């Protein structure tokens, strides 16, 4: 049996509005579904690991084969509930520990 390879993405939410974690995840799922359909969205393995509303920082886990798909979907998000937003990928890593090390540098 093969081991599932995952990647962790550090995201910065660039907006004047504050969004709940549910609103953020729903917007990401919606963007992926619009670009790749239900089948494509199911192949991403998207999971929200952490979200800090005050710092507007989030960490998501995805399958390693879906990194380009998710990055494209994140770039396509311009509004969440009619409030303008842009989501930027700071860095991508194979482990959470290495992700936080990259961010602190």
C-alpha angles and dihedrals in degrees: 000000000000123000115242110244115213136186129207121217124202109212133193117203109214107201142110090229125077118231130198119238090252092054091049095049092045090052092050093047090047092051092049091047092050093051101038107014128233094303093052092046091052090055094059098070089211116189129168108230101178139350129191111195096191095051092035090228128139138178120208131184121218138164114273092240091059101054095106092043093052093044090053091048092049090052090054094058110102103152139029112193091343092305116119116247141162123198117207127193109227098185144336124225141171094229135034091233093056090045093058091044090055092049094050093054 
